[in-house]
Amino acid sequence: MINRDISLRLAAGHGRRVTQLADAAARWGGHVPDDPGITELADLLEAAADDTPDRPGTPGHSPRALLAGAVEDLRAAARLGGLLPAVTLWHLQRAIDQEHTAHQQTGPAQRQQRGR
């Protein structure tokens, strides 16, 4: 019974995180398919990173570097698949955190330009 409860919670967490990442990819201008997979989301955020100018000398990590880090975590989660659900969730959450920080660091002009 305990294992089933944990599995259900992990599955629900996985679904929420994938939805958050799909929303994030759309926010960066990606055309997110219905029911996207982790690899598809990684591809969309990688395209966003490629389109994001790198700002050398920026304190902390640049949005481009943060998006690249999110892509790395998504690719790691995709490689794990369902083998280690808790570790997969950690990678998904880390990708969400990095994308969120990247989005916060982009200026309103960049966000408007991307939305066109």
N, C-alpha and C positions, 0 to 999 in steps of 0.2 A: 504494500500500500504506500509506503513512504517513497519508494522508487518511482511509482506512477505519479505521485504528487510532484516530485522534483521534475520529472520529465514533462509534465503538463506546464509547469511554471517556466521551464527553459524554452519550450516551444512557443509559449505566449510571448516571452521576452524576445525571442528571435523574430517573431512576426512584427512586433512593435518597432524593433530596431530597423528591420528592412523597410518598413513603411516610412520611418523617419529619414532613412538614407535616400529613398525614392523621392521624397519631398525635397530633400537637399539637392539632389541631382537636377530636379526640375527648377529649383531656385537659381541654379547656375546656368540655366538655359538648355539643359538636356531634354530630349524627347523620351520620356520614360514609358516603356511599354506596360501594358497591363500585367500584373503579377511578375515583376522583374526578378531576376536572379541576382545573386551577389556579384557574379562576374560581370553581368550587364551594368550594374551600378558602378563597379570599379571602372569599367570602360568609359562611362559617362563622366565620372569625376576626373578621370585621367584627361579626357578631352577638355574639361573645364580648366584643369591645371595648365594644360598646354596653351590655352587661350588667355591665361592670366599673366600679366606682365610681372616679371621678377623685379622687386625693388631692393637692390643692394643697399646695405646700410640701415635697413629697417630694424628697429629694436625687436628682439625676439625672432620668431620665424615669420617669413613672408607668407601671404596667403597661398602663393604657388607651392612653397615648401610644405605648408600644412596640408594642402590638398594632395600632394604627392605622398605624404605620410598616411593620409586616409586611404589612398589607393593601395598602398602596401598592406595596410591592415585588412582591407577588403579582400585582397588577393590571398592573404594568409587564411582568412576565414573561409574562402572558397576552397582552398586546398584541404582544409580540415573537414569540410563537409559536416556530416553528422557524427564523426568519430569522437570528438571531444566537445560536446555542446557548451559546457561552461567556458572553455577557452575560446570557442568560436564567438560566444556572446561578448567576451572581453574584447576581442578584436573589433567586433561590430561597434561596441560602445566607444572604443578608442577612435575609430573612424568618424563616428558622430561628433565626438568632442573636437577633433581636429578640424572637421568641416565647419563646425559652428564658430570656432575661433577665426578661421579663414574668412568666413562670411562677415563677421564683426569687423575685421580689419580692412575690408574693402570699403571704399567710400561710396556715398550715394550715387555719384556720377557713374562709377564703374558698374554698380548694380543696375542703373537705368539703361546703360549701354548694352549690358548683357541681356536685358529683358526684351530688346527689340527683335 
